[in-house]
Amino acid sequence: MTYNSREPRESNQVVFGIRAVVEAIRSGKEIESLYIQRGIGGSLLGELKELLNEYQIVAQQVPVEKLNRITMKNHQGVIAFISPITYQKIEDIIPTIYEKGEVPLILVLDSITDVRNMGAIARTAECSGVHAIVVPAKGSAQVNPDAIKTSAGALYKIPVCRHDNFMQTVKFLQESGLQLVCCTEKTTEYIYKPDYTAPTAIIMGSEEDGVRNDIIRIADHLAKIPMYGEIESLNVSVATGVILYEAIRQRRSD
């Protein structure tokens, strides 16, 4: 279900050097990740930082050794990775879904950090008709070649929305008429109770910490997957498939 066309690229493109990164940002390239050497300065770096603020791009301060492991060429203390996909804004997608007369089904991934989990989840989401995936700008898995491969190309087809203010984005979904269904063990209710035929945002938590407490507090429904074995939890990509297909089961008219 594609709302914007994308040009598939085989892999993340590495751009290094302050001027090269500045020009990449100005030309509209999607920055997947950006590393700046700790302690460096200069007027050109100041120009870069102004652009980062303008375009709301998050940079990580790292030791020079990390940069040297990526490339030994003259990186000037700055290396960026260009994303193989174009990120979208959920604020643009939700009205389009309603205008088409469809019932929104959005998947929110709260800090999923493993790229293969990200790819597997995207593949299931695309197969199950999810309209878009929402991720935080910071603390989320990169959409890199491994993620693309694991997704079987689904990450080129399903809109991925990356937002800096993640809580504000989740609240926007709720204010837009979507119920928030958090998949979490912090409840006695099972995933079968919510009515997924209503506009819905399903929220899956990180591999280590689950859904953050701030989101759990405002959720309309908390739902868990029944567990009968000795192992206490499923892999997050498997759990996502289980709850998504409960939603699809309810939404099927035949």
Accessible surface in RSA format (square Angstrom, percent):
REM  Atomic radii and reference values for relative SASA: ProtOr
REM  Chains: A
REM  Algorithm: Lee & Richards
REM  Probe-radius: 1.40
REM  Slices: 20
REM RES _ NUM      All-atoms   Total-Side   Main-Chain    Non-polar    All polar
REM                ABS   REL    ABS   REL    ABS   REL    ABS   REL    ABS   REL
RES MET A   1    86.24  44.7  55.55  36.8  30.68  73.1  67.77  57.6  18.46  24.5
RES THR A   2    73.60  52.3  42.92  43.5  30.68  73.1  29.20  39.2  44.40  67.1
RES TYR A   3    40.49  18.9  12.13   6.9  28.36  73.8  17.07  12.8  23.42  28.9
RES ASN A   4    78.23  53.9  72.48  70.0   5.75  13.8  16.37  39.4  61.86  59.8
RES SER A   5   109.81  92.8  81.38 108.6  28.43  65.5  49.66 105.8  60.15  84.3
RES ARG A   6    29.09  12.2   3.35   1.7  25.74  61.3   6.93   9.5  22.17  13.4
RES GLU A   7   145.30  83.4 136.01 102.9   9.28  22.1  51.87 100.3  93.43  76.3
RES PRO A   8    91.72  66.8  69.31  63.2  22.41  81.5  69.46  57.3  22.25 138.3
RES ARG A   9    77.59  32.6  71.76  36.6   5.84  13.9  46.06  62.9  31.54  19.1
RES GLU A  10   167.63  96.2 145.80 110.3  21.83  52.0  66.38 128.4 101.24  82.7
RES SER A  11    57.23  48.4  50.69  67.6   6.54  15.1  22.21  47.3  35.02  49.1
RES ASN A  12    19.67  13.6   7.13   6.9  12.53  30.2   6.52  15.7  13.15  12.7
RES GLN A  13    94.84  53.0  88.35  64.6   6.48  15.4  32.60  69.4  62.24  47.2
RES VAL A  14    60.91  40.1  40.93  37.1  19.98  48.1  40.93  35.6  19.98  54.2
RES VAL A  15    18.60  12.2  15.40  13.9   3.20   7.7  18.60  16.2   0.00   0.0
RES PHE A  16    67.26  33.6  56.11  34.8  11.15  29.0  56.11  34.0  11.15  31.9
RES GLY A  17     6.19   7.6   0.00   N/A   6.19   7.6   6.19  17.0   0.00   0.0
RES ILE A  18    14.55   8.3  14.55  10.8   0.00   0.0  14.55  10.5   0.00   0.0
RES ARG A  19   105.03  44.1 104.92  53.5   0.11   0.3  58.70  80.2  46.34  28.1
RES ALA A  20    44.57  41.0  32.20  49.7  12.37  28.1  39.63  55.8   4.93  13.1
RES VAL A  21     0.05   0.0   0.05   0.0   0.00   0.0   0.05   0.0   0.00   0.0
RES VAL A  22     0.00   0.0   0.00   0.0   0.00   0.0   0.00   0.0   0.00   0.0
RES GLU A  23    80.90  46.4  77.78  58.8   3.12   7.4  39.19  75.8  41.70  34.0
RES ALA A  24    12.40  11.4   6.44   9.9   5.95  13.5  11.74  16.5   0.66   1.7
RES ILE A  25     2.51   1.4   1.19   0.9   1.33   3.2   1.28   0.9   1.24   3.4
RES ARG A  26   117.14  49.2  91.40  46.6  25.74  61.3  32.36  44.2  84.78  51.4
RES SER A  27    79.40  67.1  37.79  50.4  41.62  95.9  48.85 104.0  30.55  42.8
RES GLY A  28    56.80  70.0   0.00   N/A  56.80  70.0  30.99  85.0  25.81  57.8
RES LYS A  29    99.29  48.4  86.38  53.0  12.91  30.7  39.50  35.6  59.79  63.7
RES GLU A  30    44.31  25.4  40.20  30.4   4.11   9.8  10.94  21.2  33.37  27.2
RES ILE A  31     8.07   4.6   1.22   0.9   6.85  16.5   1.22   0.9   6.85  18.6
RES GLU A  32    15.40   8.8   3.94   3.0  11.46  27.3   0.01   0.0  15.39  12.6
RES SER A  33    10.68   9.0   4.83   6.4   5.86  13.5  10.68  22.7   0.00   0.0
RES LEU A  34     0.67   0.4   0.00   0.0   0.67   1.7   0.00   0.0   0.67   1.8
RES TYR A  35    18.38   8.6  18.38  10.5   0.00   0.0   1.82   1.4  16.56  20.4
RES ILE A  36     1.86   1.1   1.86   1.4   0.00   0.0   1.86   1.3   0.00   0.0
RES GLN A  37    42.19  23.6  41.54  30.4   0.66   1.6   1.56   3.3  40.64  30.8
RES ARG A  38   143.87  60.4 130.50  66.5  13.37  31.8  49.32  67.4  94.55  57.3
RES GLY A  39    86.29 106.4   0.00   N/A  86.29 106.4  42.94 117.8  43.35  97.1
RES ILE A  40    46.39  26.4  27.82  20.7  18.57  44.8  32.99  23.8  13.40  36.4
RES GLY A  41    56.00  69.1   0.00   N/A  56.00  69.1  29.64  81.3  26.36  59.0
RES GLY A  42    58.04  71.6   0.00   N/A  58.04  71.6  37.68 103.4  20.36  45.6
RES SER A  43   108.81  91.9  81.40 108.6  27.41  63.1  59.57 126.9  49.24  69.0
RES LEU A  44    53.37  29.7  50.17  35.9   3.21   8.1  52.32  36.7   1.05   2.8
RES LEU A  45     3.60   2.0   3.22   2.3   0.38   1.0   3.22   2.3   0.38   1.0
RES GLY A  46    31.53  38.9   0.00   N/A  31.53  38.9  29.05  79.7   2.48   5.6
RES GLU A  47    45.77  26.3  41.30  31.2   4.47  10.6  24.56  47.5  21.21  17.3
RES LEU A  48     0.00   0.0   0.00   0.0   0.00   0.0   0.00   0.0   0.00   0.0
RES LYS A  49    88.45  43.1  87.60  53.7   0.85   2.0  46.07  41.5  42.37  45.1
RES GLU A  50   124.70  71.6 118.25  89.5   6.45  15.4  42.35  81.9  82.35  67.2
RES LEU A  51    11.80   6.6  11.64   8.3   0.16   0.4  11.70   8.2   0.09   0.3
RES LEU A  52    13.12   7.3  11.38   8.1   1.74   4.4  11.38   8.0   1.74   4.7
RES ASN A  53   120.30  83.0 101.36  97.9  18.94  45.6  29.87  71.9  90.42  87.4
RES GLU A  54   125.38  72.0  92.08  69.7  33.30  79.3  44.27  85.6  81.11  66.2
RES TYR A  55    98.03  45.8  75.03  42.7  23.00  59.8  55.04  41.4  42.99  53.0
RES GLN A  56   124.97  69.9 107.02  78.2  17.95  42.7  29.94  63.7  95.03  72.1
RES ILE A  57    36.78  20.9  22.90  17.1  13.88  33.5  26.45  19.0  10.33  28.0
RES VAL A  58    62.24  41.0  45.48  41.2  16.76  40.4  49.07  42.6  13.17  35.7
RES ALA A  59    29.66  27.3   6.05   9.3  23.61  53.7   6.05   8.5  23.61  62.5
RES GLN A  60    87.83  49.1  82.68  60.4   5.15  12.3  25.61  54.5  62.22  47.2
RES GLN A  61    86.60  48.4  72.67  53.1  13.93  33.2  44.79  95.3  41.81  31.7
RES VAL A  62     9.66   6.4   9.66   8.7   0.00   0.0   9.66   8.4   0.00   0.0
RES PRO A  63    54.59  39.8  50.29  45.8   4.30  15.6  54.59  45.1   0.00   0.0
RES VAL A  64    50.80  33.4  48.23  43.7   2.57   6.2  48.23  41.9   2.57   7.0
RES GLU A  65    99.91  57.4  97.61  73.8   2.30   5.5  53.17 102.9  46.74  38.2
RES LYS A  66    64.53  31.5  64.34  39.5   0.20   0.5  18.69  16.8  45.84  48.8
RES LEU A  67     0.00   0.0   0.00   0.0   0.00   0.0   0.00   0.0   0.00   0.0
RES ASN A  68    49.40  34.1  43.60  42.1   5.79  14.0   9.53  22.9  39.87  38.5
RES ARG A  69   182.40  76.6 144.50  73.7  37.90  90.2  76.72 104.9 105.68  64.0
RES ILE A  70    57.76  32.9  26.71  19.9  31.04  74.8  32.21  23.2  25.55  69.3
RES THR A  71    20.75  14.8  13.03  13.2   7.72  18.4  15.20  20.4   5.55   8.4
RES MET A  72   154.93  80.2 124.16  82.2  30.77  73.3 115.92  98.6  39.01  51.7
RES LYS A  73   141.09  68.8 129.74  79.6  11.35  27.0  82.32  74.1  58.77  62.6
RES ASN A  74   120.09  82.8  99.06  95.7  21.03  50.6  41.99 101.1  78.10  75.5
RES HIS A  75    15.65   8.6  14.59  10.1   1.07   2.7  10.72  11.0   4.94   5.7
RES GLN A  76    89.34  50.0  66.53  48.6  22.81  54.3  28.70  61.1  60.65  46.0
RES GLY A  77     1.70   2.1   0.00   N/A   1.70   2.1   0.26   0.7   1.44   3.2
RES VAL A  78     0.00   0.0   0.00   0.0   0.00   0.0   0.00   0.0   0.00   0.0
RES ILE A  79     0.00   0.0   0.00   0.0   0.00   0.0   0.00   0.0   0.00   0.0
RES ALA A  80     0.00   0.0   0.00   0.0   0.00   0.0   0.00   0.0   0.00   0.0
RES PHE A  81    35.98  18.0  35.98  22.3   0.00   0.0  35.98  21.8   0.00   0.0
RES ILE A  82     1.21   0.7   1.16   0.9   0.05   0.1   1.16   0.8   0.05   0.1
RES SER A  83     0.00   0.0   0.00   0.0   0.00   0.0   0.00   0.0   0.00   0.0
RES PRO A  84     1.74   1.3   0.60   0.5   1.14   4.1   0.60   0.5   1.14   7.1
RES ILE A  85     2.04   1.2   0.00   0.0   2.04   4.9   2.02   1.5   0.02   0.0
RES THR A  86    62.48  44.4  61.93  62.8   0.55   1.3  35.20  47.3  27.28  41.2
RES TYR A  87    24.82  11.6  11.99   6.8  12.83  33.4   9.74   7.3  15.07  18.6
RES GLN A  88    13.42   7.5   6.81   5.0   6.61  15.7   9.81  20.9   3.61   2.7
RES LYS A  89    95.64  46.7  94.72  58.1   0.92   2.2  70.73  63.7  24.91  26.5
RES ILE A  90     0.00   0.0   0.00   0.0   0.00   0.0   0.00   0.0   0.00   0.0
RES GLU A  91    71.86  41.3  63.72  48.2   8.14  19.4  38.42  74.3  33.44  27.3
RES ASP A  92    98.70  69.1  85.73  85.3  12.97  30.7  30.96  72.9  67.75  67.6
RES ILE A  93     3.89   2.2   3.36   2.5   0.53   1.3   3.89   2.8   0.00   0.0
RES ILE A  94     4.11   2.3   4.11   3.1   0.00   0.0   4.11   3.0   0.00   0.0
RES PRO A  95    59.58  43.4  54.23  49.4   5.35  19.4  59.42  49.1   0.16   1.0
RES THR A  96    40.58  28.9  40.45  41.0   0.12   0.3  20.23  27.2  20.35  30.8
RES ILE A  97     0.00   0.0   0.00   0.0   0.00   0.0   0.00   0.0   0.00   0.0
RES TYR A  98    88.82  41.5  73.23  41.7  15.59  40.6  71.35  53.6  17.47  21.5
RES GLU A  99   146.42  84.1 106.33  80.4  40.09  95.4  52.89 102.3  93.53  76.4
RES LYS A 100   118.73  57.9  84.75  52.0  33.98  80.9  59.42  53.5  59.31  63.2
RES GLY A 101    69.05  85.2   0.00   N/A  69.05  85.2  36.02  98.9  33.03  74.0
RES GLU A 102    65.56  37.6  56.14  42.5   9.42  22.4  29.96  57.9  35.61  29.1
RES VAL A 103    62.09  40.9  56.10  50.8   5.99  14.4  56.91  49.5   5.17  14.0
RES PRO A 104     0.13   0.1   0.13   0.1   0.00   0.0   0.13   0.1   0.00   0.0
RES LEU A 105     2.58   1.4   2.58   1.8   0.00   0.0   2.58   1.8   0.00   0.0
RES ILE A 106     0.10   0.1   0.00   0.0   0.10   0.2   0.09   0.1   0.01   0.0
RES LEU A 107     0.00   0.0   0.00   0.0   0.00   0.0   0.00   0.0   0.00   0.0
RES VAL A 108     0.00   0.0   0.00   0.0   0.00   0.0   0.00   0.0   0.00   0.0
RES LEU A 109     0.02   0.0   0.02   0.0   0.00   0.0   0.02   0.0   0.00   0.0
RES ASP A 110     3.45   2.4   3.09   3.1   0.36   0.9   0.69   1.6   2.76   2.8
RES SER A 111    24.63  20.8  24.63  32.9   0.00   0.0  16.00  34.1   8.64  12.1
RES ILE A 112     0.23   0.1   0.23   0.2   0.01   0.0   0.23   0.2   0.01   0.0
RES THR A 113    83.08  59.1  66.69  67.6  16.38  39.0  47.81  64.2  35.26  53.3
RES ASP A 114    62.19  43.6  55.66  55.4   6.52  15.4  16.05  37.8  46.14  46.0
RES VAL A 115    27.80  18.3  26.46  24.0   1.33   3.2  26.46  23.0   1.33   3.6
RES ARG A 116   137.34  57.7 135.94  69.3   1.40   3.3  47.75  65.3  89.59  54.3
RES ASN A 117    17.57  12.1  17.31  16.7   0.26   0.6   0.21   0.5  17.36  16.8
RES MET A 118     0.73   0.4   0.64   0.4   0.09   0.2   0.62   0.5   0.12   0.2
RES GLY A 119     0.00   0.0   0.00   N/A   0.00   0.0   0.00   0.0   0.00   0.0
RES ALA A 120    30.94  28.4  27.34  42.2   3.60   8.2  29.03  40.9   1.90   5.0
RES ILE A 121     0.00   0.0   0.00   0.0   0.00   0.0   0.00   0.0   0.00   0.0
RES ALA A 122     0.01   0.0   0.00   0.0   0.01   0.0   0.00   0.0   0.01   0.0
RES ARG A 123   126.56  53.1 126.10  64.3   0.46   1.1  22.05  30.1 104.51  63.3
RES THR A 124    33.30  23.7  29.74  30.2   3.56   8.5   9.93  13.3  23.37  35.3
RES ALA A 125     0.00   0.0   0.00   0.0   0.00   0.0   0.00   0.0   0.00   0.0
RES GLU A 126    50.73  29.1  40.16  30.4  10.57  25.2   2.09   4.0  48.65  39.7
RES CYS A 127    88.13  66.7  54.63  60.9  33.50  78.7  19.25  48.8  68.87  74.3
RES SER A 128     8.62   7.3   0.00   0.0   8.62  19.9   4.66   9.9   3.96   5.6
RES GLY A 129    27.68  34.1   0.00   N/A  27.68  34.1  21.03  57.7   6.65  14.9
RES VAL A 130     1.87   1.2   0.00   0.0   1.87   4.5   0.00   0.0   1.87   5.1
RES HIS A 131     9.15   5.0   9.15   6.4   0.00   0.0   7.18   7.4   1.97   2.3
RES ALA A 132     0.00   0.0   0.00   0.0   0.00   0.0   0.00   0.0   0.00   0.0
RES ILE A 133     0.11   0.1   0.11   0.1   0.00   0.0   0.11   0.1   0.00   0.0
RES VAL A 134     0.00   0.0   0.00   0.0   0.00   0.0   0.00   0.0   0.00   0.0
RES VAL A 135     3.97   2.6   3.97   3.6   0.00   0.0   3.97   3.4   0.00   0.0
RES PRO A 136     4.90   3.6   4.87   4.4   0.03   0.1   4.87   4.0   0.03   0.2
RES ALA A 137    29.87  27.5  10.12  15.6  19.75  44.9  10.12  14.3  19.75  52.3
RES LYS A 138   153.05  74.7 140.57  86.3  12.48  29.7  87.89  79.1  65.16  69.4
RES GLY A 139    45.76  56.4   0.00   N/A  45.76  56.4  36.32  99.7   9.44  21.1
RES SER A 140    26.71  22.6   4.09   5.5  22.62  52.1   4.41   9.4  22.30  31.2
RES ALA A 141     9.31   8.6   0.00   0.0   9.31  21.2   3.87   5.5   5.43  14.4
RES GLN A 142    50.34  28.1  48.13  35.2   2.21   5.3  19.00  40.4  31.34  23.8
RES VAL A 143     1.31   0.9   1.31   1.2   0.00   0.0   1.31   1.1   0.00   0.0
RES ASN A 144    30.37  20.9  30.37  29.4   0.00   0.0   4.86  11.7  25.51  24.7
RES PRO A 145    51.44  37.5  47.48  43.3   3.96  14.4  48.92  40.4   2.52  15.6
RES ASP A 146    59.84  41.9  57.83  57.6   2.01   4.8   3.92   9.2  55.92  55.8
RES ALA A 147     0.00   0.0   0.00   0.0   0.00   0.0   0.00   0.0   0.00   0.0
RES ILE A 148    19.12  10.9  18.68  13.9   0.44   1.1  18.68  13.5   0.44   1.2
RES LYS A 149   173.37  84.6 154.40  94.7  18.97  45.2 105.50  95.0  67.87  72.3
RES THR A 150    43.40  30.9  31.37  31.8  12.03  28.7  30.56  41.0  12.84  19.4
RES SER A 151     0.36   0.3   0.00   0.0   0.36   0.8   0.00   0.0   0.36   0.5
RES ALA A 152    64.92  59.7  27.23  42.0  37.69  85.7  40.83  57.5  24.10  63.8
RES GLY A 153    17.84  22.0   0.00   N/A  17.84  22.0  15.31  42.0   2.54   5.7
RES ALA A 154     6.46   5.9   4.58   7.1   1.88   4.3   6.30   8.9   0.16   0.4
RES LEU A 155     0.00   0.0   0.00   0.0   0.00   0.0   0.00   0.0   0.00   0.0
RES TYR A 156    41.98  19.6  34.32  19.5   7.66  19.9  30.54  22.9  11.44  14.1
RES LYS A 157   109.94  53.6 109.12  67.0   0.82   2.0  57.45  51.7  52.49  55.9
RES ILE A 158     0.61   0.3   0.61   0.5   0.00   0.0   0.61   0.4   0.00   0.0
RES PRO A 159     0.07   0.1   0.07   0.1   0.00   0.0   0.07   0.1   0.00   0.0
RES VAL A 160     0.00   0.0   0.00   0.0   0.00   0.0   0.00   0.0   0.00   0.0
RES CYS A 161     0.00   0.0   0.00   0.0   0.00   0.0   0.00   0.0   0.00   0.0
RES ARG A 162    47.55  20.0  39.38  20.1   8.17  19.4   8.03  11.0  39.52  24.0
RES HIS A 163    10.48   5.7  10.08   7.0   0.40   1.0   2.14   2.2   8.34   9.7
RES ASP A 164    70.78  49.6  41.01  40.8  29.77  70.4  34.40  80.9  36.38  36.3
RES ASN A 165    83.88  57.8  73.56  71.1  10.32  24.9  29.30  70.5  54.59  52.8
RES PHE A 166     8.28   4.1   4.65   2.9   3.63   9.4   4.65   2.8   3.63  10.4
RES MET A 167    36.81  19.1  35.42  23.4   1.39   3.3  35.42  30.1   1.39   1.8
RES GLN A 168   116.35  65.1 112.42  82.2   3.93   9.4  33.80  71.9  82.55  62.6
RES THR A 169     5.45   3.9   4.24   4.3   1.21   2.9   1.21   1.6   4.24   6.4
RES VAL A 170     0.00   0.0   0.00   0.0   0.00   0.0   0.00   0.0   0.00   0.0
RES LYS A 171    93.85  45.8  93.48  57.4   0.38   0.9  38.83  34.9  55.03  58.6
RES PHE A 172    52.87  26.4  51.96  32.2   0.90   2.4  52.50  31.8   0.37   1.1
RES LEU A 173     0.00   0.0   0.00   0.0   0.00   0.0   0.00   0.0   0.00   0.0
RES GLN A 174    54.46  30.5  43.32  31.7  11.14  26.5  18.97  40.4  35.50  26.9
RES GLU A 175   146.49  84.1 105.96  80.2  40.53  96.5  53.15 102.8  93.34  76.2
RES SER A 176    30.02  25.4  10.90  14.5  19.13  44.1  16.17  34.4  13.85  19.4
RES GLY A 177    49.68  61.3   0.00   N/A  49.68  61.3  34.84  95.6  14.84  33.2
RES LEU A 178     2.92   1.6   0.00   0.0   2.92   7.3   0.58   0.4   2.35   6.3
RES GLN A 179    27.16  15.2  22.48  16.4   4.67  11.1  17.45  37.1   9.70   7.4
RES LEU A 180     0.00   0.0   0.00   0.0   0.00   0.0   0.00   0.0   0.00   0.0
RES VAL A 181     0.00   0.0   0.00   0.0   0.00   0.0   0.00   0.0   0.00   0.0
RES CYS A 182     0.00   0.0   0.00   0.0   0.00   0.0   0.00   0.0   0.00   0.0
RES CYS A 183    18.01  13.6   8.75   9.8   9.26  21.8   0.07   0.2  17.95  19.4
RES THR A 184    16.20  11.5   6.61   6.7   9.58  22.8  10.33  13.9   5.87   8.9
RES GLU A 185   101.83  58.5  83.38  63.1  18.45  43.9  53.09 102.7  48.73  39.8
RES LYS A 186   120.47  58.8  96.98  59.5  23.49  55.9  87.54  78.8  32.92  35.1
RES THR A 187    25.14  17.9   7.80   7.9  17.34  41.3  11.65  15.6  13.49  20.4
RES THR A 188   117.74  83.7 101.13 102.5  16.61  39.6  79.84 107.2  37.90  57.3
RES GLU A 189    68.95  39.6  68.20  51.6   0.75   1.8  23.45  45.4  45.49  37.1
RES TYR A 190    94.15  44.0  91.75  52.2   2.40   6.3  54.99  41.3  39.16  48.3
RES ILE A 191     0.45   0.3   0.45   0.3   0.00   0.0   0.45   0.3   0.00   0.0
RES TYR A 192   116.12  54.2 101.32  57.6  14.80  38.5  74.45  56.0  41.67  51.4
RES LYS A 193   136.69  66.7 107.31  65.8  29.38  70.0  76.98  69.3  59.71  63.6
RES PRO A 194     3.68   2.7   1.65   1.5   2.03   7.4   2.65   2.2   1.03   6.4
RES ASP A 195    80.59  56.4  74.99  74.6   5.60  13.2  37.89  89.2  42.69  42.6
RES TYR A 196     0.00   0.0   0.00   0.0   0.00   0.0   0.00   0.0   0.00   0.0
RES THR A 197    64.22  45.7  52.84  53.6  11.38  27.1  39.25  52.7  24.98  37.8
RES ALA A 198    36.49  33.6  31.18  48.1   5.31  12.1  36.49  51.4   0.00   0.0
RES PRO A 199    36.29  26.4  35.90  32.7   0.39   1.4  35.90  29.6   0.39   2.4
RES THR A 200     0.00   0.0   0.00   0.0   0.00   0.0   0.00   0.0   0.00   0.0
RES ALA A 201     0.00   0.0   0.00   0.0   0.00   0.0   0.00   0.0   0.00   0.0
RES ILE A 202     0.00   0.0   0.00   0.0   0.00   0.0   0.00   0.0   0.00   0.0
RES ILE A 203     0.00   0.0   0.00   0.0   0.00   0.0   0.00   0.0   0.00   0.0
RES MET A 204     5.52   2.9   5.52   3.7   0.00   0.0   5.52   4.7   0.00   0.0
RES GLY A 205     6.94   8.6   0.00   N/A   6.94   8.6   1.35   3.7   5.58  12.5
RES SER A 206    17.91  15.1  11.07  14.8   6.84  15.8   8.77  18.7   9.15  12.8
RES GLU A 207    64.48  37.0  29.10  22.0  35.39  84.3  33.45  64.7  31.03  25.3
RES GLU A 208   157.92  90.7 125.58  95.0  32.34  77.0  49.85  96.4 108.07  88.2
RES ASP A 209   120.18  84.2  95.92  95.5  24.27  57.4  34.27  80.7  85.91  85.7
RES GLY A 210    32.03  39.5   0.00   N/A  32.03  39.5  25.80  70.8   6.22  13.9
RES VAL A 211     4.71   3.1   0.04   0.0   4.67  11.3   0.04   0.0   4.67  12.7
RES ARG A 212    84.02  35.3  74.48  38.0   9.54  22.7  41.20  56.3  42.82  26.0
RES ASN A 213    81.00  55.9  76.13  73.6   4.87  11.7  13.71  33.0  67.29  65.0
RES ASP A 214    66.56  46.6  62.93  62.6   3.63   8.6  10.95  25.8  55.62  55.5
RES ILE A 215     0.00   0.0   0.00   0.0   0.00   0.0   0.00   0.0   0.00   0.0
RES ILE A 216    25.18  14.3  19.20  14.3   5.98  14.4  19.20  13.8   5.98  16.2
RES ARG A 217   172.39  72.4 136.08  69.4  36.31  86.5  72.35  98.9 100.04  60.6
RES ILE A 218    51.73  29.4  39.09  29.1  12.64  30.5  45.92  33.1   5.81  15.8
RES ALA A 219    21.80  20.0   0.00   0.0  21.80  49.6   0.00   0.0  21.80  57.8
RES ASP A 220    71.23  49.9  41.80  41.6  29.43  69.6  15.58  36.7  55.66  55.5
RES HIS A 221    63.54  34.7  57.33  39.8   6.21  15.9  40.07  41.3  23.47  27.3
RES LEU A 222    46.97  26.2  38.77  27.7   8.20  20.6  38.77  27.2   8.20  22.1
RES ALA A 223     0.07   0.1   0.07   0.1   0.00   0.0   0.07   0.1   0.00   0.0
RES LYS A 224    47.26  23.1  46.79  28.7   0.47   1.1   5.61   5.1  41.64  44.4
RES ILE A 225    15.48   8.8  14.83  11.0   0.65   1.6  14.83  10.7   0.65   1.8
RES PRO A 226    26.31  19.2  13.80  12.6  12.51  45.5  14.73  12.2  11.59  72.0
RES MET A 227    65.16  33.7  34.25  22.7  30.91  73.6  30.49  25.9  34.67  45.9
RES TYR A 228   198.84  92.8 159.63  90.8  39.20 102.0 130.66  98.2  68.17  84.0
RES GLY A 229    61.28  75.6   0.00   N/A  61.28  75.6  36.35  99.7  24.93  55.8
RES GLU A 230   178.60 102.5 146.47 110.8  32.13  76.5  66.80 129.2 111.80  91.3
RES ILE A 231   138.37  78.7 131.30  97.8   7.07  17.0 136.23  98.1   2.13   5.8
RES GLU A 232   149.78  86.0 135.07 102.2  14.71  35.0  54.58 105.6  95.20  77.7
RES SER A 233    74.36  62.8  62.41  83.3  11.95  27.5  31.28  66.6  43.09  60.4
RES LEU A 234    70.82  39.4  49.71  35.6  21.12  53.1  52.80  37.1  18.02  48.5
RES ASN A 235    76.42  52.7  57.22  55.3  19.20  46.2  33.16  79.8  43.26  41.8
RES VAL A 236    15.14  10.0   9.38   8.5   5.76  13.9  11.16   9.7   3.97  10.8
RES SER A 237    18.45  15.6  14.32  19.1   4.12   9.5   2.86   6.1  15.58  21.8
RES VAL A 238    79.87  52.6  72.06  65.2   7.81  18.8  78.64  68.3   1.23   3.3
RES ALA A 239    10.96  10.1  10.96  16.9   0.00   0.0  10.96  15.4   0.00   0.0
RES THR A 240     0.00   0.0   0.00   0.0   0.00   0.0   0.00   0.0   0.00   0.0
RES GLY A 241    14.51  17.9   0.00   N/A  14.51  17.9  13.23  36.3   1.28   2.9
RES VAL A 242    56.15  36.9  44.70  40.5  11.45  27.6  51.34  44.6   4.81  13.0
RES ILE A 243     0.00   0.0   0.00   0.0   0.00   0.0   0.00   0.0   0.00   0.0
RES LEU A 244     0.11   0.1   0.11   0.1   0.00   0.0   0.11   0.1   0.00   0.0
RES TYR A 245   102.56  47.9  96.82  55.1   5.74  14.9  81.85  61.5  20.71  25.5
RES GLU A 246    12.36   7.1   8.32   6.3   4.03   9.6   4.93   9.5   7.43   6.1
RES ALA A 247     0.00   0.0   0.00   0.0   0.00   0.0   0.00   0.0   0.00   0.0
RES ILE A 248    35.11  20.0  35.11  26.2   0.00   0.0  35.11  25.3   0.00   0.0
RES ARG A 249   148.99  62.6 136.75  69.7  12.24  29.1  67.74  92.6  81.24  49.2
RES GLN A 250    41.65  23.3  21.02  15.4  20.63  49.1  17.37  37.0  24.29  18.4
RES ARG A 251    63.15  26.5  36.67  18.7  26.48  63.0  28.75  39.3  34.40  20.8
RES ARG A 252   144.34  60.6 122.12  62.3  22.23  52.9  40.14  54.9 104.20  63.2
RES SER A 253   123.32 104.2  78.62 104.9  44.70 103.0  53.64 114.2  69.68  97.6
RES ASP A 254   137.16  96.1  73.60  73.3  63.56 150.3  77.92 183.4  59.24  59.1
END  Absolute sums over single chains surface
CHAIN  1 A    12558.1       9749.9       2808.2       6415.4       6142.7
END  Absolute sums over all chains
TOTAL         12558.1       9749.9       2808.2       6415.4       6142.7
